[in-house]
Amino acid sequence: MGGPGHAHPDMIDFARWDGVQTVSDSALPASLWMPGGRMKQYRGDHHETWSEDQH
């Protein structure tokens, strides 16, 4: 990742709707990212309630 003239991103948010609550993924090895540098959307097409607001 990265290279001459390209900055490495600080964080990546990826979606793999497999229902598994983890950021482990063979396509995005942990060794390439700082701790806390990956976020995964593991569920799609659903409603969530945070406090009293539904999203």
Buried (B, 14 or more C-beta within 10 A) or exposed (E): EEEEEEEEEEEBEEEBEEEEEEBEBEEBEEEEBEEEBBEBEBEEEEEEEEEEEEE
